[in-house]
């Protein structure tokens, strides 16, 4: 009995993901199943549906369900200068290479609420590279993009951000870049001057420019192996010769079909360099 | 009591984990044929030395997981700090940054529930010492899928709350001492 129930749920999940794709062109069909299952079970319970099929029916007929489901299906967990060692390595090892270029394109893929984006813009400003750089911040979740564009965060988080910034080798005080009030901090508008925010999917969209650095941290962990291969292939094709790819601390290109197209540039911090071309 | 064809072992532990796991992992021989996935509650902001520590003491291979690590026999896989560890259905392990469960990331419940989904009856789950309730719900998922549930005897545990919470939700679990758990694993693997 129980066995049957579990299998029915697997079918329901497949059907729901297919429905989201056909109806809205959001493609979660190749997301890692373990984590998708957890989050759809959570959504079903918290949104008060008896079954995932019932949730699917509503999703098909009621467009307001889409943003609510996306809130569950895309994980928004980040912090500024998360893993300070990564940003220190960008600053100390990658930036000296980037300095040799007259203009730079940086892509923050899966920018979520913007924490990683602002970390990089501040770092580039500190290193005097901001003026020659265009930052592309992309995500599939419109709500997340709006949060990123607003650059407003809970004041509770600022202590951690400040600490991380300092550990990353920050040359200024983080407080130079925001103003505080009403329990929130608001990051300086000028940090957005060189940023293009855009809706882009690593699952269904294509190359849109030649990048010098792509930072995509803890985004691909939600993908299955085949989809990871697609995303890494897309990054490879988007990178300039000797361009850099930074991924999450516990991610690796070791298991990727495209591992041979990259060399380990800063092994410990998961910063890779595009080789060949 | 002995499952017919187990494919994996999952272990969860919190306060007192180091000592408890020391009575288990180093006792397994290098030809132990099962993979073992382990979640220990560890602080999010520190590098974990668990894999190095147990690697030096054990005959089986011991590693800290990176996303999409292939699952191999005779290997113990530790969840890294600040990530959930999940069994995936393509013979690999996955990590996620989803919100903490019962204040814990990694969470034992998350590992156990994913193992129940993927292995069904072919998994043995072991809940050890600990001071919170993580793991109890995960054991229920394992039991419902037909897997085997083992709980450390709370009387022998450094911290009894976790095994007691497990027993409250899984009263039919096999209750063993650490030596008993070690012996059990050596018999099935």
Interface residues (C-beta under 8 A of the other chain):
Chain A: X2 X3 X6 X32 X33 X34 X35 X37 X38 X39 X75 X77 X218 X220 X221 X222 X224 X225 X228 X248 X249 X250 X251 X252 X254 X255
Chain B: X65 X66 X67 X68 X69 X70 X80 X83 X84 X86 X87 X88 X89 X90 X92 X94 X95 X96 X97 X98 X99 X110 X113 X114 X117 X118 X120 X144 X145 X146
